[in-house]
Amino acid sequence: MEAAWRGFNLFGSWQLEETWPVFKLLGTDQKYGLYALMVDGKVMYVGKCKDGFLSRMGMFRNPPPSQQTHYRLSPLIRAALLAGQRMETAVLALPDATLQELKERRDALVREHAPAWNRYA
């Protein structure tokens, strides 16, 4: 797993149920930190999470109006799965980090590795 180099741990995998992506948790949920969406082992997106990783993954199937990023990424996840690619999520729990620290750490990873699904300033 590419994300392991930064301390990320595999959190779950995505599967199709009929033609819709469903997230399958591999362990226990964690609340706070960074997550990486991976296609065939390659990190495609790095995001931050403050409420719970499992809840965040559920938003990709049913994006709420306030989560525009989920509207953009949900079709990409679905397309990868329909193409037969392996889709996984890895997480880096950072329970003591502030929101600003999460943002800075995520932004540094995005600048350094340029994941294809992250938008750049």
Summary of the structure (lengths in Angstrom):
residues: 121
radius of gyration: 13.3
end to end distance: 27.2
largest distance: 39.1
contacts: 343
relative contact order: 0.25
helix: 36%
strand: 31%
